[in-house]
C-alpha cells in the first residue's frame, strides 16, 4: 500500500482527518493519491482538517450493495462540504431523518467498520 494511504488511515485511527493539500493550485485532494488531480503536480502536503462542515447533498440508502453496510439500512449517505471547501462523501449518523436538510451543520466522528476506522459526520452540537 502506498505511503500516502498509510498516513491517511493512521490519522483516522487517532480520530483525525488529514487530507492532502496542493500548494500549487490551493486545492485539497480526496481520496489520497500520488498526484494532484487538479493540476497534476506531485508536491502536495498533508493538512489536518477541522472536521466541521455541512450537508451539500444527501440520499437515504434503503438497500445496500455493500456487505459491510447491509445491516445499517436505512442509512444516510451524503456529500459533505467541509469548512475548508472540499466536498467528501460520508455517512451521516445520529441524525433523525426529519432533521436532514441541505446546509445542516455537521461535525466529524470516526466509526469502526469491519476493523477499519472511517470518517462519518453527525449534526454539530454547537
Ligand atoms: Zn494542484
Boltz pocket constraint, residues with backbone or C-beta under 6 A from the ligand:
constraints:
  - pocket:
      binder: B
      contacts: [[A, 22], [A, 23], [A, 24], [A, 25], [A, 26], [A, 27], [A, 36], [A, 37], [A, 38], [A, 39], [A, 40], [A, 41]]
      max_distance: 6.0
